[in-house]
Amino acid sequence: MRQKFGTHLEQLRWHPDSNRLHASFIWKTIPVDVWLTAAGQVQETQLAMLGEDIPPGLQDSLQRYYRSYQRRAMHLVETPAGFHYNLLLAAPGGPAMRFRFLADGHRLSQPVKVSSSPR
């Protein structure tokens, strides 16, 4: 992880996970979560994002199709397969749902109902 993020790791914490390791830390000012295999290979990296960081294509899609939804969390996710965005959105009076989008605004899968965790 230090190769990827340098020495700017603050509040590094390790969390046991089912069959992999989970590290959380602050990189510069950005909350980051990383999941690694037992051998230490990075499987997934999630960076918390602010609203102004939304790519234009995704912003257009959100304004067009999800205008009434409240955004509760947004993460840029990197896996060996590439990049995508996880968004936690809630419709008025409805449950929170996790959506996966590409930067161009295309939804990757059907939304998944989320209990209480923003991840």
Beta strands, then each sheet from edge to edge (+ up, - down):
strand 1: 9-16
strand 2: 21-27
strand 3: 30-36
strand 4: 42-48
strand 5: 70-79
strand 6: 82-90
strand 7: 96-101
strand 8: 112-113
sheet 1: 1+ 2- 3+ 4- 5+ 6- 7+ 8-
end
